[in-house]
Amino acid sequence: MYNRIYNFSAGPSMLPLPVLEQARDDMMNYQGSGMSVMEMSHRSKVYDAIIKQAEADLREVMNIPDNYKVMFLQGGASMQFANVAMNIMKTGKADYIVTGQFSGKAYKEAQKFGDAHLAATTKEENFTRIPRQEELDLRPDADYVHICFNNTIFGTKWDYIPDTGDVPLVADMSSCILSEPVDVTKFGLIYAGAQKNVAPAGLTIVIAREDLLREDLDKAVPTMCNYATMAENESMYNTPPCYPIYICGLVLNWIKNLGGLEAMKKINEDKAAMLYDCLENSKLFSNPNDKASRSMMNVTFRAEDDEINAKFVKEATAAGFANIKGHRSVGGMRASIYNAMPTEGVAALCEFIKKFEAENL
């Protein structure tokens, strides 16, 4: 009907079609207000209802306890690399587990603010697996332990929640938030850029345990970077990313209608299993990652011959499979199959892989 392609972009990524259709219907006149959400004041009663409902639905869908604050912020997940350190590195010590590019950037950023300790990394293995609990060199007196839960570029994911004892666990969940249930109480703080699984670019979600928020930060910390200030003002200290928050609310409602995160997990598991099974049976392409560490959201694969990889990307793009090329640091291909990617899109890609293989072996 809309002549849409299958968009496998790692982000910004595709949104659910029902969400786009609802946004289209609301565009000119949101619920009788006479204007679109993009035009209305964030201080209006109409928008106040939108942001409050979005938070309520996020709390419901993720089962967020009352002693956690939800913040809708700007700056992207990359801004949180510094914000986390500025806000909760109280004694100046934090442990970082580096399993990919973004956790590496977070670790580097934290070094500007204190003693950021490399507790574990799989860099020498090209980040093809997640380190095991016994490999983690964690300090009991650290202020927090930081991980990136899903590695968009390398296609790996934590298959367990590391035991950090009494030290709060901080997780960047940008590319896997809302893909499956997660026990929020296992984390001190969760943050996620919304442009992969939640909303358009511009919104960052931060979920933080109340006891980690404090007003007595270094005077050099900008007010806009103070979590306590943002939480106290209910994400309204300044103009929030209004339209992405509205879309976030629509996405949450879509997930609720599907049956919540348990249903979402089943759909995502089935999609990932289909694609990984296709690659396992391929004589041309392979996935390099340890099976226990494979991402459900970002599936990487490649042929040994780079010319074949380039040919596949070109022909796949022409066939309507967009943004299938892998990150430049990894090469090959990457299919990001976030929540909004329909099962038929993954099935179509599998059929294309089989067809390409038959023509190029």
C-alpha positions as CSV (number, residue, x, y, z in Angstrom):
1,M,0.0,0.0,0.0
2,Y,2.8,2.4,0.9
3,N,5.5,0.9,-1.2
4,R,7.8,0.6,1.8
5,I,11.1,-1.2,1.9
6,Y,12.6,-3.4,4.6
7,N,14.8,-1.0,6.5
8,F,17.6,-2.9,8.4
9,S,19.2,0.3,9.6
10,A,21.0,0.2,13.0
11,G,19.5,3.6,13.8
12,P,17.6,5.7,13.3
13,S,15.5,2.6,12.5
14,M,12.0,1.8,11.3
15,L,9.0,2.4,13.4
16,P,5.9,0.1,13.6
17,L,3.4,0.8,10.7
18,P,0.5,1.3,13.1
19,V,2.4,3.9,15.0
20,L,3.2,5.8,11.8
21,E,-0.4,5.6,10.7
22,Q,-1.6,7.0,14.0
23,A,1.0,9.8,13.8
24,R,-0.3,10.6,10.3
25,D,-3.9,10.8,11.5
26,D,-2.9,13.1,14.4
27,M,-0.6,15.3,12.4
28,M,-2.9,18.1,11.5
29,N,-5.2,18.1,14.5
30,Y,-4.2,16.1,17.6
31,Q,-7.4,15.1,19.5
32,G,-9.3,18.2,18.6
33,S,-6.5,20.6,19.7
34,G,-6.4,22.2,16.3
35,M,-2.7,21.6,15.9
36,S,-0.1,18.9,15.7
37,V,2.0,17.7,18.6
38,M,5.0,19.4,17.0
39,E,3.3,22.8,17.3
40,M,1.9,22.7,20.9
41,S,3.5,24.2,24.0
42,H,5.1,21.6,26.2
43,R,3.5,23.5,29.1
44,S,0.0,23.0,27.8
45,K,-2.5,20.6,29.4
46,V,-2.7,18.6,26.2
47,Y,1.0,17.9,26.1
48,D,1.2,17.4,29.8
49,A,-1.2,14.5,29.4
50,I,1.0,13.1,26.6
51,I,4.2,13.0,28.6
52,K,2.6,11.8,31.7
53,Q,0.9,8.9,29.9
54,A,4.1,8.0,28.2
55,E,5.9,7.7,31.5
56,A,3.0,5.7,33.0
57,D,3.0,3.3,30.1
58,L,6.8,2.9,30.2
59,R,6.6,2.1,33.9
60,E,3.8,-0.4,33.2
61,V,5.5,-2.1,30.2
62,M,8.9,-2.4,31.9
63,N,7.5,-2.9,35.4
64,I,9.6,0.0,36.8
65,P,9.4,0.2,40.6
66,D,8.3,3.4,42.3
67,N,11.7,4.1,43.8
68,Y,13.1,4.6,40.2
69,K,12.8,7.9,38.4
70,V,12.1,8.1,34.7
71,M,13.6,10.9,32.7
72,F,13.0,11.9,29.1
73,L,16.1,13.7,28.1
74,Q,18.1,15.0,25.1
75,G,21.7,14.6,24.0
76,G,21.5,10.9,23.0
77,A,23.1,8.0,24.8
78,S,26.5,9.4,24.1
79,M,25.7,12.4,26.4
80,Q,25.1,9.9,29.2
81,F,28.7,8.7,29.0
82,A,29.6,11.9,30.7
83,N,26.4,12.4,32.7
84,V,26.7,9.0,34.4
85,A,30.2,9.8,35.6
86,M,29.3,13.4,36.7
87,N,26.2,12.2,38.6
88,I,27.1,9.0,40.3
89,M,30.9,8.7,40.4
90,K,30.8,9.9,44.1
91,T,34.2,8.7,45.3
92,G,35.9,9.0,41.9
93,K,36.0,5.2,41.1
94,A,34.0,3.2,38.6
95,D,34.5,-0.1,36.7
96,Y,33.9,-0.4,33.0
97,I,33.4,-3.6,31.0
98,V,34.2,-2.9,27.3
99,T,32.5,-5.2,24.9
100,G,32.2,-3.0,21.8
101,Q,32.6,0.5,20.4
102,F,30.1,2.4,22.6
103,S,31.1,0.8,25.9
104,G,34.7,1.8,24.9
105,K,33.6,5.4,24.3
106,A,31.9,5.4,27.7
107,Y,35.0,4.1,29.3
108,K,37.2,6.7,27.7
109,E,34.8,9.5,28.6
110,A,34.7,8.4,32.3
111,Q,38.4,8.7,32.5
112,K,38.0,12.5,32.4
113,F,36.1,12.4,35.7
114,G,38.0,9.9,37.9
115,D,39.5,6.5,38.2
116,A,37.7,4.5,35.5
117,H,39.0,0.9,35.7
118,L,38.9,-1.5,32.8
119,A,37.2,-4.5,34.6
120,A,37.2,-6.7,31.5
121,T,37.2,-6.5,27.7
122,T,37.1,-8.9,24.7
123,K,38.7,-6.4,22.3
124,E,41.5,-8.9,21.5
125,E,38.8,-11.3,20.2
126,N,37.3,-8.5,18.1
127,F,34.4,-8.3,20.6
128,T,32.9,-11.7,19.4
129,R,31.7,-12.7,22.8
130,I,30.6,-11.4,26.2
131,P,33.1,-12.0,29.1
132,R,32.0,-14.5,31.8
133,Q,31.4,-13.5,35.4
134,E,34.7,-15.1,36.5
135,E,36.6,-12.9,34.1
136,L,35.3,-9.6,35.6
137,D,37.8,-7.7,37.8
138,L,35.3,-5.8,39.9
139,R,36.2,-3.6,42.8
140,P,33.8,-3.7,45.8
141,D,34.4,0.0,46.5
142,A,33.6,1.3,43.0
143,D,30.7,3.7,42.7
144,Y,29.2,1.7,39.8
145,V,29.9,-0.9,37.1
146,H,29.1,0.1,33.5
147,I,28.1,-2.2,30.7
148,C,26.6,-1.8,27.2
149,F,23.9,-4.5,27.2
150,N,23.6,-5.0,23.4
151,N,26.5,-4.1,21.0
152,T,25.0,-2.7,17.9
153,I,28.1,-2.8,15.7
154,F,29.5,-6.2,16.6
155,G,26.2,-8.0,17.1
156,T,26.6,-9.3,20.7
157,K,24.5,-9.1,23.8
158,W,24.9,-9.9,27.5
159,D,23.2,-13.2,28.0
160,Y,23.3,-12.7,31.7
161,I,23.2,-9.9,34.2
162,P,26.6,-9.6,35.9
163,D,26.7,-9.9,39.7
164,T,28.2,-6.7,40.9
165,G,27.4,-7.2,44.6
166,D,26.4,-4.0,46.4
167,V,27.9,-1.9,43.6
168,P,25.1,-0.4,41.3
169,L,25.1,-1.7,37.7
170,V,24.7,0.9,35.0
171,A,23.6,-0.3,31.5
172,D,23.4,1.4,28.1
173,M,20.4,-0.4,26.6
174,S,20.1,1.8,23.5
175,S,19.7,-1.0,21.0
176,C,17.7,-3.5,23.0
177,I,15.4,-1.6,25.3
178,L,11.8,-2.8,25.1
179,S,12.8,-5.9,23.1
180,E,12.2,-8.3,26.0
181,P,11.4,-8.1,29.8
182,V,14.3,-6.9,32.0
183,D,14.4,-6.9,35.8
184,V,15.0,-3.2,36.4
185,T,15.8,-3.8,40.1
186,K,19.0,-5.5,39.0
187,F,20.3,-2.1,37.8
188,G,21.0,1.2,39.4
189,L,20.6,3.1,36.2
190,I,19.5,2.3,32.7
191,Y,19.8,4.7,29.7
192,A,18.9,4.4,26.1
193,G,18.8,6.5,23.0
194,A,15.3,6.0,21.5
195,Q,16.1,6.0,17.8
196,K,16.6,2.2,17.5
197,N,13.6,0.7,19.3
198,V,11.4,3.4,20.7
199,A,11.0,6.7,18.8
200,P,12.7,9.1,16.3
201,A,16.2,10.4,17.2
202,G,16.3,13.2,19.8
203,L,14.9,11.4,22.9
204,T,17.0,9.6,25.5
205,I,15.4,7.6,28.3
206,V,17.1,7.4,31.7
207,I,15.7,5.2,34.4
208,A,17.5,5.8,37.7
209,R,17.2,4.5,41.3
210,E,16.3,7.4,43.5
211,D,19.2,6.9,46.0
212,L,21.7,7.5,43.2
213,L,20.4,11.0,42.4
214,R,21.9,13.9,44.3
215,E,21.9,17.6,44.1
216,D,25.4,18.1,45.7
217,L,27.3,17.7,42.4
218,D,30.5,19.5,41.5
219,K,29.7,23.2,40.7
220,A,31.1,22.7,37.3
221,V,28.4,20.2,36.3
222,P,25.9,21.9,34.0
223,T,22.4,22.1,35.4
224,M,21.1,20.4,32.3
225,C,23.4,17.4,33.1
226,N,22.1,17.0,36.7
227,Y,19.8,14.0,36.9
228,A,18.3,15.1,40.2
229,T,17.3,18.4,38.7
230,M,15.8,16.7,35.6
231,A,13.9,14.2,37.8
232,E,12.6,16.8,40.2
233,N,11.3,18.8,37.2
234,E,9.7,15.7,35.7
235,S,11.8,16.1,32.5
236,M,10.4,19.6,32.1
237,Y,13.3,21.7,33.3
238,N,13.4,23.0,29.7
239,T,11.6,22.1,26.5
240,P,11.8,18.3,26.2
241,P,12.0,16.4,22.9
242,C,8.2,16.7,22.5
243,Y,7.5,14.8,19.3
244,P,9.8,11.8,20.0
245,I,8.1,11.5,23.5
246,Y,4.7,11.4,21.8
247,I,5.9,8.7,19.4
248,C,7.4,6.8,22.3
249,G,3.9,6.8,23.8
250,L,2.4,5.4,20.6
251,V,5.1,2.7,20.5
252,L,4.4,1.7,24.1
253,N,0.7,1.4,23.3
254,W,1.6,-0.8,20.3
255,I,3.6,-3.1,22.5
256,K,0.8,-3.3,25.1
257,N,-1.6,-4.3,22.3
258,L,0.8,-7.0,21.2
259,G,0.7,-8.5,24.7
260,G,3.6,-6.7,26.4
261,L,7.3,-7.5,26.5
262,E,6.8,-11.2,26.9
263,A,5.0,-11.3,23.6
264,M,7.6,-8.9,22.1
265,K,10.4,-11.2,23.2
266,K,8.8,-14.3,21.6
267,I,8.4,-12.4,18.3
268,N,12.0,-11.2,18.4
269,E,13.4,-14.6,19.4
270,D,11.6,-16.2,16.4
271,K,12.9,-13.6,14.0
272,A,16.5,-13.9,15.3
273,A,16.3,-17.7,15.2
274,M,15.1,-17.7,11.6
275,L,18.0,-15.5,10.5
276,Y,20.7,-17.3,12.5
277,D,19.4,-20.6,11.3
278,C,19.7,-19.4,7.7
279,L,23.3,-18.3,8.3
280,E,24.2,-21.6,10.0
281,N,23.0,-23.5,6.9
282,S,24.8,-21.1,4.5
283,K,27.9,-22.2,2.7
284,L,28.8,-18.7,1.8
285,F,28.0,-16.5,4.8
286,S,28.7,-16.9,8.5
287,N,28.3,-15.1,11.8
288,P,31.5,-14.8,13.8
289,N,30.1,-14.4,17.3
290,D,29.9,-16.9,20.1
291,K,26.5,-18.5,20.1
292,A,25.8,-17.6,23.7
293,S,26.6,-13.9,23.0
294,R,24.6,-13.4,19.8
295,S,22.4,-10.3,19.7
296,M,18.7,-10.7,19.1
297,M,18.6,-7.2,17.6
298,N,21.7,-6.9,15.4
299,V,22.8,-9.8,13.3
300,T,26.2,-9.5,11.6
301,F,27.4,-11.8,8.8
302,R,29.9,-11.9,6.0
303,A,31.5,-13.9,3.3
304,E,35.3,-14.5,3.2
305,D,35.6,-12.6,0.0
306,D,35.0,-8.8,0.3
307,E,34.0,-8.6,-3.3
308,I,31.1,-11.0,-2.6
309,N,30.1,-8.9,0.4
310,A,30.1,-5.7,-1.7
311,K,28.0,-7.5,-4.4
312,F,25.6,-8.7,-1.8
313,V,25.1,-5.2,-0.4
314,K,24.5,-3.7,-3.8
315,E,22.0,-6.4,-4.9
316,A,20.2,-6.5,-1.6
317,T,19.8,-2.7,-1.7
318,A,18.4,-2.9,-5.2
319,A,16.0,-5.6,-4.0
320,G,14.5,-3.4,-1.3
321,F,16.7,-4.4,1.7
322,A,18.0,-1.0,2.9
323,N,21.0,-0.3,5.2
324,I,22.3,-3.9,5.2
325,K,26.0,-2.9,5.0
326,G,28.0,-3.6,8.1
327,H,29.7,-1.0,10.1
328,R,33.0,0.1,8.6
329,S,35.0,-1.2,11.6
330,V,33.6,-4.7,11.1
331,G,32.7,-4.9,7.4
332,G,30.4,-7.5,5.8
333,M,26.7,-7.1,6.5
334,R,24.5,-6.3,9.5
335,A,20.7,-6.8,9.7
336,S,19.2,-4.8,12.5
337,I,15.9,-6.5,13.3
338,Y,14.4,-4.3,16.0
339,N,10.9,-4.6,17.3
340,A,9.4,-2.9,14.3
341,M,10.9,-5.2,11.7
342,P,8.1,-7.6,10.7
343,T,8.7,-11.3,10.6
344,E,8.0,-11.3,6.9
345,G,10.9,-8.9,6.4
346,V,13.3,-11.3,8.0
347,A,11.8,-14.2,6.0
348,A,12.3,-12.2,2.8
349,L,15.9,-11.5,3.7
350,C,16.5,-15.2,4.3
351,E,15.1,-16.1,1.0
352,F,17.3,-13.4,-0.7
353,I,20.4,-14.8,1.1
354,K,19.6,-18.3,-0.2
355,K,19.0,-17.0,-3.8
356,F,22.2,-15.0,-3.8
357,E,24.1,-17.9,-2.5
358,A,22.8,-20.2,-5.2
359,E,23.8,-17.7,-7.8
360,N,27.3,-17.0,-6.5
361,L,28.7,-20.3,-5.2
